[in-house]
Each structure stands twice: as structure tokens, then as C-alpha cells.
Amino acid sequence: MPRAQTPDGGDRRRLRRLAAVLTALSALIATSIVAGPATASEAALPCALGRSEAHHSEGLDSWNGSYTRPDRPLDAVLIYLSFPDSRPAATPQALAREYFPATSAFFERASYGRFRLRPHVHRPWVRMPRSSVSYGIQRDWDAGRRAAYLRDAVAAADPSVDFGRYDVIYFVADPGAPGVDSDATKVVNLDQPMHADDHELRRFVTVFEQSPPDRNVLAHETGHVFDLPDLYHRPQSGKGDWDTYVGDWDLMGSQFGLAPDPFAWHKWKLGWIADNQVDCVDLARPGLYSLRTLTAPLEPRGQRRPRLLVLRTGPDSALAIEARSALGNDRSLCSEGVLAYRIDSATASGSGPVHVLDGHPATSACWGTSVYPPLADAPLGVGESMDDAQDGVRIQVAGRTGDGDWAVKIGRG
């Protein structure tokens, strides 16, 4: 199990001396490692894991062409569905304000302004032919009833919606309908596409939220549209803790997390972080790395400031290291510092493709607000270190530079 250590005595004094010269060294650190080519979503660096057949594989050496790439502005339509057994209490326009502009703003911050999600609200309610309770809406939905729901929704909306205009389709059920189960909100991927307006429809976001909806729920589901996996742990019985894999970190684990900004690995996968912002770590040559805070704004064009350190640990596995701070989407995070996590590109969505390493396994933090307090204080602070016995790696936070970057020393544990 990883364990955090705070040096004392001579070690502490040496760290203070090291921290004092980090500002002068920061420019050298930032430019001493050769930058790889900047490519979006098809990483060329040797530490980029290969994409596997696993559902929503964390591999990023190539892009799965069946998913929409958020490397350009995308148009999304919100189609609000009403049912014979319920009269909507609000207009679609009013209900849409519960999701937008917040969802668009989340992605704009996460992508450093490189991606825009443009919402379009279909103004009239679209009337479904059957009652809400007749569809049997629930989390583990009967496939036949779910297919019937989608067929009815597409048929009912088709006369007034040009599906060919949109990259993302949200079917939003009347939140007051008696058959709506908020646990059933999910993305549905079709093996056999539906057709409307001479356009193939392969993927829908089906929304069954109450009003107001869960925080960041639409951003989480939209992440699946971009081929991001579920990072939570689902207990076999359905009862127990769902957040043991990543805790508050990355909204693909929990949309309620205190630090919902996507992992740097996901930003690399989506093309929001380029190859020249990633350093591949070679344990044969231990060294000191400068690490830019993940939520800090992008530096001017031409400047290279690494935001992700990656150590390849196997054919399908890697150790990733990034710095998190209380800015942007992470403004409510519990603990700032250097965060490490394991990635397995052969592990499917929902089965633990990412595991956060706990830098402070003996403590917890932010009880009452964190979704999983044992990992809320997972990052390492200045002067702390962690020995990762599984990968034989030692991570030490040596200090911070004058402009806020973190100095991280990585070697053999």
C-alpha cells in the first residue's frame, strides 16, 4: 500500500535548501526534456497506452471513431419528453437552465477553451404515445422496454427535429412524471442504429432527473459520449461505497465530487492536453520534474509547461502524476497537491480502469462534503513522499517554483 512520509531532521533541511533554488531551476527543468509532437487524441509518446477492446478503454494511442471527438465546437439538442400520465409543471426552456450554461462552462474550463458545447433547446414538449410508468424506467433497464422508449422518442420528435443538425442528443423526460427514476439517467449506445432525417442515430443521452437535477450529471453523461469510462466502483449488492477507486477526483467517478475536473490523462485522451505537455518518466534515469497545476490557464503558444507525468509500468498499465489546485472546476477541492493514479487500458468502464494512490492512507478529510473522505487528502504536499510498492516507484514533492509549478522527484522506491 502506498504510504506518505514527511522527512524530518537533515532530510527536512535539505528539502528547504532544494526548495530555495527551485525558482532558478524551473526554467531549466521545463526545457531540459525533449518535447514530443503535439497531436490531439492520438498520442505518439512511448508512455501512451494502446487502446484495447475494453469498453471505453483508457488507451489513447488512437481515437475510437464511433465516438464524437470534442476537438471542435459541437451542437447538442435537448428534447423534452412529456407523457399522458403527467402534465409538465415548467417549460423546456426553464428546465434547460438547470443544465446550461453550467455544463458548457464546465467543459470550457476543463478544455482550456479548446472545446465548446453549444446547447439547442427544442422549445415545445414532445408528447410520448404511452404513459411514463409503462416503460419500466430504472437503472438496470429491460432492454426491450428501453428500445421501445427510444423508438417512441425518435418517432415523436422526428416531425419537428432535424436530427442531422446535432452531434449530441439529449432526451430529457418530464421530471414530474411518475415513472421517471433519476437512477436511470445514462448514455445508450446502439449496436444497430436508428434512422431519421437520412441520418444514423447510434447514441442518446437519456435523462431522467428530478428538478433540480444532480450536480454535474449532464457533464458526466456527456463524458461517455466522448468515450470516457465510469470510474466508480459499483458494489455487487448495490449497497456500499461507490467511490473507492477515485473518490472526489474526476467527475467520471462521481459528479458530486469536490474535484470534478477531468484527470490529466483524460484531457490528453480528448486532445485538450497535447503531447508536448506530457513528460514520459524513465526510471532508468531518475530525475526532478516541473509540473504545471492542472487547472491553471494555458501558457502562451510556443511555451512548454508539462501538466502530466507518465511512467509506463506494463503493456496496458501506467502511473500518472499531476498537480491539482483549488481553481476552476476544482475550486471546492479538499486538498491541493500532487496526485498519482494507476491506469489500466485493458480494464472496462465501471471495473476500475483508474485507481487513485492515497498519499495519506492513515488519514481522511472533508467529512460531510467529500464523497469518499479517505481519498480526499490523497495528494502529496511540499516535503512529502510516497513509496508505491506495487510499481517500485518513489514520488517526492521537493517544492514549488516562484510561479506556482510543483517540483516532483521520481525514482525507484
Secondary structure, DSSP 8 states (H G I E B T S, - for coil): --EEE---HHHHHHHHHHHHHHHHHHHHHHHSS------SSS--STTS----SSTT----SS--TTS---SS-EEEEEEEEEBTTB--SS-HHHHHTTTTTHHHHHHHHHTTTS--EEEEE--S-EE-SS-GGGGT--SS--HHHHHHHHHHHHHHHTTT--GGG-SEEEEEE-TT-TT--GGG-EEEEEEEEEEETTEEEEEEEEE---SS--TTHHHHHHHHHTT----S---TTS-S-S-TTTTTBSTTT-TT-SB-S--HHHHHHHTSS-GGGEEE--TTS-EEEEE-BTTS----TT-----EEEEE-SSSEEEEEEEE-SSGGGTT-S--EEEEEEEETTS-TTS-SEEE--S-TT----TTT-SSHHHHT-SB-TT-EEEETTTTEEEEEEEE-TTS-EEEEEEE-
